């Protein structure tokens, strides 16, 4: 039976803790959300917490277990699945027995929803209400998806003493196995680009291949920032007989967490390309997949399997939501950061939520705190920032690094160490001290900041759940790292789930009034990013110049595309003049940025 999704939005993965239990909170209402699989310690503690809460048996999976990473993940996902199913059954009963509950639920659905109209007709009829409604609920309502996220780059080698374990015990491989062995029928979202070894590992699990009814028990979603990378990764998987069921397009900069900037390609132009070339994307993957499945003597579908295109990053109003669905024919829109202010949906401690509510535009910034060396969206004033600075002042910079999920640098240790760890920073600061006399005071200070600004994300991104649920935190204090997108600056109050859904669907706004349009905000971020790139470079190469010129040309092309689009769309008519003036303003800002010339030696 094909499920018609109840909602036109999903909640993407946020941090490690923020959506760790979101399905338990919202799936019964048909809302899909994504659990991060990177932190098996947090996952095990949450399994213990929810087993106690729902009175279910719990036996700890300790690190003495041979395959503890994968087993912890499988057990937690099975528990979440069990709880969600139970909550969903109770919710269906509640809807059949209480008109108030039903009306309340209907107010949380899109106005365009056929299911909502069906409910309304049954309410209007009134005859044999309970029996009819029961039948209707059974055939039309489904819980939201319990999806999972794997950052493909977080695939650290693991060791027992000095002996390296086989590749399948690497972090991301173990996480994939944990999901593959679970009872879930949902999707794994792969983010942060291509990891050929990990992509190849999918072939070991039959649930990712079509069955005799051309269905996939487990699906693959790729988070991508442009069409080209979607095509490359999709075809790479298709050559292994694997189908990508959804391409989740995320704004390169106007998003939470790690920011993977495009080459100046703006979100609107990227969506336009997907809209124009969806058929090509589908057909090319289908042809390659069939060949691969035939070679493996496996079942293959005659026609392409369903393929969704969704978008996320910086969306903030019901008009933007509707515009993206209709203008670009996307299947759903991801709403992430605003849900950090919805206690019913996400796991955030009180202090951090207050910080988010009171934060202004200037408090959100693109930082260098991630040990991965990728720009990272974060917020000023976190407890993590305070504790990190305190350690630096006491000459104790760096983290004790208890989890080692980001211990990926092999510079000083074949086992890998994390650039946020005290061990790594001590070595680097010592090397810097030796060079001190040859550097100016300013350059010395800059180099020092570059070493010590890295934050322990493994602990910082997990702590919110421990604090919210009164779970004891062991070891060195790291406080909380939070990684919202800059869009959260315009949401300044805690809201209920119902209020947020009515904000998304019915325009009952919970926003500050001065929020710029989604496309304008992203454009500003790209212009700022471009300026910063040029200002912070010490030596110019011909490759860099080529990159910068193409970056600038892409942004200018994007602005022209937007100007034509806003002249022809029926949306945003109230702000059309203002938006066009903002595009012109950033165009002149961009043109004022001088690309340096190559100095000939």
C-alpha positions in Angstrom: 0.0 0.0 0.0 1.5 3.4 -1.0 1.7 5.8 1.9 0.6 9.3 1.2 2.7 11.5 3.5 0.6 13.5 5.9 3.0 16.4 5.9 5.0 18.5 3.4 7.9 19.0 5.7 10.4 16.9 7.6 12.8 17.6 10.6 16.4 17.1 9.4 19.2 15.8 11.6 20.5 18.4 14.1 23.7 18.0 16.0 24.1 14.7 17.9 21.5 15.2 20.6 18.9 17.6 19.2 17.0 15.0 17.2 18.2 11.9 18.9 14.7 11.1 20.1 12.6 13.3 17.8 10.7 10.3 16.3 9.5 9.3 19.8 8.3 12.9 20.2 6.6 13.5 16.9 6.3 10.4 14.7 2.8 9.6 15.9 1.6 12.8 14.2 3.0 11.6 10.8 6.1 13.8 11.1 9.3 12.3 9.8 12.6 13.2 11.5 16.3 12.0 11.5 18.4 10.5 14.2 22.2 11.0 14.1 24.1 7.7 14.4 27.6 9.1 15.1 27.5 8.8 18.9 27.0 5.2 20.2 27.5 6.3 23.8 24.7 8.8 23.7 22.6 6.3 21.9 23.2 3.6 24.6 22.3 6.1 27.4 19.1 7.2 25.6 18.2 3.5 25.2 18.6 3.1 28.9 16.6 6.3 29.6 13.7 5.3 27.4 13.6 1.7 28.6 13.2 2.9 32.1 10.6 5.6 31.0 8.4 3.0 29.2 9.1 0.2 31.6 10.9 -2.0 29.1 13.7 -4.5 29.9 17.2 -3.1 29.4 20.5 -4.8 29.4 23.6 -2.7 28.8 25.7 -3.3 25.7 29.1 -2.5 27.1 32.3 -1.8 25.1 33.4 -5.4 25.8 30.9 -6.7 23.2 32.6 -7.6 20.0 30.4 -5.4 17.7 29.1 -3.0 20.4 28.9 0.1 18.1 26.5 -1.6 15.7 24.6 -3.5 18.3 24.0 -0.4 20.4 22.6 1.4 17.3 20.4 -1.6 16.3 19.0 -2.0 19.8 18.2 1.7 20.1 16.5 1.9 16.7 14.4 -1.2 17.5 13.4 0.4 20.8 12.4 3.7 19.1 10.5 1.7 16.5 8.6 -0.2 19.2 7.8 3.0 21.2 6.7 4.9 18.1 4.3 2.1 17.0 2.8 1.9 20.5 2.4 5.7 20.7 0.8 5.7 17.2 -1.7 3.0 18.2 -2.7 5.0 21.3 -3.0 8.1 19.2 -5.3 6.4 16.7 -7.6 5.3 19.5 -7.6 8.8 20.9 -8.7 10.2 17.5 -11.6 7.8 17.2 -12.8 8.5 20.7 -12.4 12.2 21.0 -13.7 14.8 18.5 -11.6 17.4 20.2 -8.4 15.4 19.7 -9.3 14.9 16.0 -10.1 18.6 15.5 -6.8 19.5 17.2 -4.9 17.1 14.9 -6.6 18.5 11.8 -5.5 22.0 12.7 -1.9 20.7 12.4 -2.3 19.5 8.8 -1.7 21.4 5.6 -4.9 23.1 4.2 -4.2 21.3 0.9 -4.3 17.9 2.5 -6.7 15.4 1.1 -6.7 13.5 4.4 -7.7 16.6 6.2 -10.6 17.1 3.8 -11.6 13.4 4.3 -11.7 13.9 8.1 -13.8 17.0 7.6 -16.3 15.1 5.4 -16.6 12.4 8.1 -17.2 15.0 10.8 -19.8 16.7 8.7 -21.6 13.4 8.1 -21.7 12.5 11.7 -23.5 9.1 11.0 -21.8 6.1 12.5 -18.9 8.5 13.2 -16.8 6.2 15.3 -16.9 3.2 12.9 -16.2 5.3 9.8 -13.5 7.3 11.3 -11.8 4.1 12.6 -11.7 2.7 9.1 -10.5 5.9 7.6 -7.7 6.3 10.2 -6.6 2.7 9.6 -6.3 3.2 5.9 -4.9 6.8 5.8 -2.7 7.5 8.8 0.9 6.3 9.1 3.6 7.3 11.6 6.4 9.6 10.4 9.6 8.0 9.2 12.3 7.1 11.7 15.2 8.1 9.4 18.9 8.1 10.4 21.9 10.1 9.4 25.5 9.1 8.8 28.2 11.7 8.1 30.2 9.7 5.5 33.5 11.4 6.5 33.2 10.2 10.1 34.6 6.8 9.4 37.5 6.5 11.8 39.6 3.3 11.9 39.3 1.5 15.1 41.9 -0.5 17.1 42.1 -3.0 19.9 45.4 -2.1 21.6 47.7 -1.6 18.5 45.8 -4.0 16.2 43.7 -2.3 13.6 40.2 -3.8 13.2 38.8 -4.7 9.7 37.2 -1.8 7.8 33.7 -2.9 8.7 34.4 -1.9 12.3 35.1 1.7 11.2 32.7 4.2 12.7 30.4 4.9 9.7 30.5 1.2 8.6 29.4 0.1 12.0 26.6 2.7 12.0 25.4 1.5 8.7 25.4 -2.1 9.9 23.5 -1.0 13.0 20.8 0.6 10.9 20.7 -2.3 8.3 20.2 -4.9 11.1 17.4 -3.0 12.7 13.6 -3.6 12.2 13.1 -0.1 10.7 11.7 0.3 7.2 13.0 3.8 6.6 16.0 5.7 5.1 19.6 6.5 5.8 20.6 10.0 5.0 24.2 10.2 3.8 25.7 13.7 4.3 29.2 15.3 3.8 30.0 13.9 0.3 31.2 10.6 -1.1 32.9 7.8 0.7 33.4 5.1 -1.9 34.3 2.3 0.7 31.2 3.1 2.7 29.0 3.2 -0.4 30.4 -0.2 -1.4 29.5 -1.6 2.0 25.7 -1.1 1.3 25.9 -4.1 -1.1 26.2 -6.4 1.9 22.6 -5.8 3.0 19.7 -7.1 1.0 17.2 -4.5 2.4 18.7 -1.8 0.2 17.9 -3.8 -3.0 14.4 -4.1 -4.6 12.3 -7.1 -3.6 9.9 -9.0 -5.9 7.3 -6.1 -5.5 9.9 -3.5 -6.5 10.0 -2.2 -3.0 12.9 -1.2 -0.9 12.7 -2.0 2.8 15.5 0.4 3.5 16.2 3.5 1.4 19.1 5.8 0.7 18.8 9.6 0.9 21.7 11.7 -0.3 22.2 15.2 1.1 23.6 17.2 -1.7 24.5 20.9 -2.4 24.2 20.8 -6.2 23.0 18.8 -9.2 26.5 17.7 -10.3 27.3 16.0 -7.0 23.8 14.4 -7.0 24.5 12.9 -10.5 28.0 11.7 -9.6 27.0 10.0 -6.3 23.7 8.7 -7.6 25.3 7.0 -10.6 28.1 5.7 -8.4 25.5 3.9 -6.2 23.4 2.8 -9.2 26.5 1.0 -10.6 26.3 -1.2 -7.5 22.6 -1.8 -8.0 21.6 0.7 -5.4 18.8 3.3 -5.8 18.8 6.8 -4.3 15.2 7.4 -3.2 15.6 11.0 -2.3 18.0 13.9 -3.0 17.9 16.3 -0.1 19.2 19.6 -1.4 20.6 21.8 1.4 21.7 25.4 1.1 25.5 25.5 1.2 25.7 28.2 3.8 22.2 29.1 5.1 22.0 25.9 7.1 22.8 24.5 10.6 26.0 22.6 11.4 28.8 22.1 8.9 28.5 24.5 5.9 29.7 23.1 2.6 29.7 26.2 0.4 29.0 25.7 -3.3 31.1 27.4 -6.0 28.8 30.4 -5.7 25.7 28.5 -6.9 22.7 29.9 -5.2 19.8 27.8 -3.9 17.2 29.0 -6.5 19.5 28.2 -9.5 20.3 24.7 -8.0 16.6 23.9 -7.5 15.9 25.1 -11.1 18.5 22.7 -12.5 17.0 19.8 -10.5 13.5 20.7 -11.8 14.7 20.8 -15.4 16.9 17.7 -15.2 15.0 15.4 -12.8 14.1 13.0 -15.7 17.8 12.8 -16.7 18.9 12.1 -13.1 16.2 9.3 -12.8 16.8 7.7 -16.1 20.6 7.6 -15.9 20.5 6.0 -12.4 17.8 3.5 -13.5 19.8 2.3 -16.6 22.9 1.8 -14.6 21.1 0.1 -11.7 19.3 -2.4 -14.0 22.7 -3.4 -15.6 24.2 -3.9 -12.2 21.3 -6.0 -10.9 21.2 -8.1 -14.0 25.0 -8.9 -13.6 24.3 -9.9 -9.9 21.4 -12.1 -11.1 19.1 -10.1 -8.8 15.5 -8.9 -9.2 15.3 -5.6 -11.1 12.4 -3.1 -11.6 11.3 -2.5 -15.2 10.5 1.1 -14.5 12.5 3.6 -12.4 11.7 3.5 -8.7 10.2 6.6 -7.0 12.6 9.5 -6.6 12.0 12.5 -4.4 13.6 15.9 -4.5 13.4 17.8 -1.2 15.0 21.1 0.0 16.2 22.5 3.3 18.2 25.3 4.8 16.9 28.7 6.0 13.2 28.3 5.2 11.1 30.4 7.6 7.6 31.4 6.4 4.6 29.5 5.1 4.8 31.5 1.9 8.4 30.4 1.3 7.4 26.8 2.1 4.5 26.9 -0.4 6.6 28.7 -3.0 9.4 26.0 -2.9 6.8 23.2 -3.2 5.0 24.8 -6.1 7.8 26.6 -8.0 10.3 23.8 -8.0 7.9 20.8 -7.7 9.8 19.5 -4.6 8.2 16.8 -2.5 8.9 18.3 0.9 10.8 21.1 2.7 13.1 20.5 5.6 12.5 22.7 8.7 15.4 22.3 11.1 16.6 25.1 13.4 13.1 26.6 14.2 12.2 23.3 15.8 15.0 23.8 18.4 12.5 26.2 20.0 9.8 23.5 20.1 10.3 21.4 23.3 7.8 18.8 22.1 10.0 18.1 19.0 13.7 18.4 20.0 16.0 17.6 22.9 17.5 20.9 24.1 18.5 21.9 27.6 16.8 25.0 29.1 19.8 27.2 29.3 20.7 26.6 25.6 17.1 27.1 24.5 17.0 30.5 26.3 20.2 31.5 24.6 18.6 30.6 21.2 15.5 32.6 22.0 17.5 35.7 22.9 20.1 35.5 20.2 20.2 38.3 17.5 21.5 38.2 14.0 25.1 39.1 15.0 25.2 36.2 17.5 25.0 33.6 14.7 28.3 33.1 12.8 30.3 30.8 10.6 33.1 29.6 12.8 36.3 27.5 12.6 35.5 25.5 15.7 35.0 22.1 14.0 37.9 19.7 14.1 36.9 18.6 10.6 38.3 21.9 9.2 35.0 22.7 7.6 33.2 26.0 8.4 30.6 25.4 11.2 27.5 27.4 11.9 27.2 28.3 15.6 26.2 30.8 18.2 28.0 33.2 20.5 27.7 32.7 24.3 27.4 28.9 24.6 28.6 27.2 27.8 31.2 25.4 25.6 32.7 28.6 24.4 33.0 29.9 28.0 34.7 26.7 29.3 37.0 26.5 26.3 38.2 30.1 26.8 38.7 29.5 30.6 41.0 26.5 29.8 43.0 28.6 27.2 43.5 31.4 29.8 44.7 28.8 32.3 47.2 27.4 29.7 45.3 24.1 29.6 43.9 24.4 26.0 42.2 21.4 24.4 39.8 18.7 25.3 40.6 15.4 27.1 38.9 13.8 24.0 37.0 10.9 25.7 35.0 9.9 22.6 37.5 10.2 19.7 34.8 10.2 17.0 36.7 13.1 15.3 40.2 11.7 16.0 40.9 11.7 12.3 44.3 13.5 12.0 47.2 11.0 11.5 49.8 13.8 11.7 51.3 12.6 15.0 49.6 9.2 15.6 48.7 6.4 13.3 45.6 5.8 15.4 44.4 9.3 14.7 44.0 12.2 17.1 41.5 15.0 17.2 42.6 18.6 16.5 40.4 19.8 19.4 42.3 17.5 21.8 44.8 18.7 24.4 47.3 16.1 23.1 47.2 17.6 19.6 47.1 21.3 20.7 50.0 20.8 23.1 52.2 19.6 20.3 51.1 22.4 18.0 51.5 25.1 20.6 55.0 23.8 21.4 55.9 23.9 17.7 54.6 27.5 17.5 56.6 28.5 20.6 59.8 27.4 18.8 59.0 29.7 15.9 57.9 32.6 18.1 60.9 34.8 17.5 60.5 34.7 13.7 56.8 35.8 13.9 55.3 39.2 14.5 53.2 39.4 17.7 50.0 39.7 15.6 50.9 36.6 13.5 51.8 34.6 16.6 48.5 35.4 18.3 46.6 34.5 15.1 48.4 31.2 14.8 47.7 30.5 18.5 43.9 31.2 18.0 43.9 28.9 14.9 45.2 26.0 17.1 43.0 26.6 20.2 39.7 27.6 18.7 38.7 24.0 17.9 35.8 22.7 20.1 35.1 19.2 21.3 32.0 18.6 19.2 31.6 14.9 20.2 30.8 15.9 23.8 29.4 19.4 23.2 26.8 18.3 20.6 25.6 15.5 22.9 25.4 17.2 26.3 22.0 18.9 25.7 20.1 15.5 26.0 22.0 14.6 29.2 21.2 17.9 30.7 17.5 17.9 29.6 17.0 14.3 31.0 19.1 14.6 34.1 21.6 12.0 32.9 25.0 12.2 34.7 27.8 13.7 32.6 31.2 12.2 33.4 34.6 13.6 32.7 35.9 17.1 31.8 33.2 19.8 31.5 32.6 20.8 27.9 29.3 22.5 28.1 27.0 22.6 25.1 27.8 23.3 21.5 24.8 24.2 19.4 24.8 24.6 15.6 21.7 26.3 14.4 21.3 28.0 11.0 21.3 31.8 11.0 17.6 31.7 10.2 17.0 31.1 13.9 17.8 34.7 14.6 14.3 35.6 13.6 12.5 33.1 15.9 12.6 34.4 19.4 10.1 32.5 21.4 9.5 28.9 22.6 6.4 27.6 20.8 4.3 24.4 20.9 4.3 21.9 18.1 0.8 22.9 17.0 1.9 26.6 16.8 4.9 25.7 14.7 2.8 23.6 12.3 0.3 26.3 12.0 3.2 28.7 11.3 4.4 26.4 8.5 1.0 25.6 6.9 -1.4 28.4 7.8 0.9 31.5 8.1 0.0 32.0 11.7 3.4 33.6 12.1 5.6 33.1 15.2 8.4 35.2 13.6 10.0 38.6 14.2 8.9 40.9 11.5 12.3 42.0 10.1 13.3 38.7 8.6 14.9 38.9 5.1 13.7 36.6 2.4 15.3 33.1 2.3 17.1 33.8 -1.0 18.3 37.3 0.1 19.8 35.9 3.3 21.6 33.2 1.5 22.9 35.7 -1.1 24.3 38.0 1.7 26.0 35.0 3.2 27.7 34.1 -0.1 28.9 37.7 -0.7 30.3 37.8 2.9 31.9 34.4 2.4 33.5 35.5 -0.9 34.8 38.7 0.7 36.3 36.8 3.6 37.9 34.2 1.3 39.7 37.0 -0.6 40.7 39.0 2.5 42.1 36.1 4.4 44.3 34.6 1.8 48.1 35.2 2.1 49.3 33.9 -1.3 47.3 34.0 -4.5 47.6 31.1 -7.0 46.3 30.9 -10.6 43.9 28.1 -9.4 42.5 30.3 -6.8 41.9 33.1 -9.2 40.1 30.8 -11.5 37.9 29.6 -8.6 37.2 33.1 -7.5 36.2 34.3 -10.9 33.9 31.4 -11.5 32.4 31.9 -7.9 31.7 35.5 -8.7 30.2 34.7 -12.1 27.9 32.1 -10.6 26.6 34.5 -7.9 26.0 37.2 -10.6 24.1 34.6 -12.7 22.1 33.7 -9.6 21.1 37.3 -9.0 19.9 37.7 -12.6 17.9 34.5 -12.3 16.3 35.8 -9.1 15.4 39.1 -10.6 13.6 37.4 -13.5 11.9 34.9 -11.2 10.6 37.6 -8.8 9.2 39.6 -11.8 7.1 36.5 -12.9 6.1 34.7 -9.7 2.8 35.3 -7.9 4.5 34.9 -4.6 6.0 37.6 -2.4 4.1 40.5 -4.1 4.0 42.5 -0.9 7.8 42.6 -0.6 8.7 42.4 -4.3 10.2 46.0 -4.5 12.2 45.5 -1.2 13.5 42.1 -2.3 14.6 43.5 -5.7 16.4 46.4 -4.1 18.2 44.0 -1.8 19.3 41.9 -4.8 20.7 45.1 -6.4 22.4 46.1 -3.2 24.3 42.8 -2.9 25.1 42.8 -6.6 26.9 46.2 -6.1 28.6 44.8 -2.9 29.8 41.8 -4.9 31.1 44.0 -7.8 33.0 46.2 -5.3 35.0 43.2 -4.1 38.3 43.3 -6.0 39.7 39.9 -7.0 43.5 40.4 -6.6 45.8 40.0 -9.6 48.4 37.3 -9.8 51.8 38.7 -8.8 54.5 37.6 -11.2 57.7 36.6 -9.5 
